Amino acid sequence: MEPRFFKIPVCVGDVSLYVAKGHFATRNSHTNYFVDVTRQQSCLRDADAVAQQLVQRNLTNHILVDTILCMDGTRVIGTCLAQRLTQGGFRSINAGKEIYVLRENVGTNGKLIFRDNARPMLEGKNVLLLLASVTTGGTVRKGIECVQYYQGKVAGIAAIYSHQKEIDGIPVVSLFDTNDLPGYASHLPDECPMCREKQELDAVVDKFGYSAL
């Protein structure tokens, strides 16, 4: 059955969030909500609206950014964010800088890897991890591990939606959180109460969207 989506009654600037309630399986967890960020990932206008709001949430004056590592298919948002961070019109410590925008590259072992020509964009750089959503933090930790492997520094974590306030001591800057989704829950697959109650999965979800079951 196709998930039924509805817009939550909270808007952040021009950013709206559509979600579906049910039983959903991700790579790392089972959740009772699916947060649909397809438009923000794919539509330039919506992506720029996200970037504008992230800039206003302490990314302007407090985080020095050399590179944005775009995870969860957020490269369009990352490009808009780099442009807004470097605009001279903002009182930004990044104004006038050159910011690199990289997308994640997953190797055969599931870890993030980068070719030699991309290494200078990570080595010794302040790297902002950009994600569509953060649930368990597993994807974020892969990003942190990757940045540290390439001798960079994680400058911050930004997301459209986050179930976590911080990951490994690094605050997560997000537009929406669990206060906007009452009752949101995320469980390890073998600890999922919905599975124990024999509730069928509605869909399998990943960074590209969902596949209804």
Secondary structure, DSSP 4 states (H G I P E B T S, - for coil): -PPPEEE-S--BTTB--EEEEEEEE-SS-EEEEEEE-HHHHH-HHHHHHHHHHHIIIIITTS---SEEEE-TT-HHHHHHHHHHHH-TTS--TTTT---EEEE--B-TTSSB---GGGGGGTTT-EEEEEEEEESSSHHHHHHHHHHHHTT-EEEEEEEEEES-SEETTEEEEEEEEGGGSTT--EE-GGG-HHHHTTPPP-EEEETTEEEE-
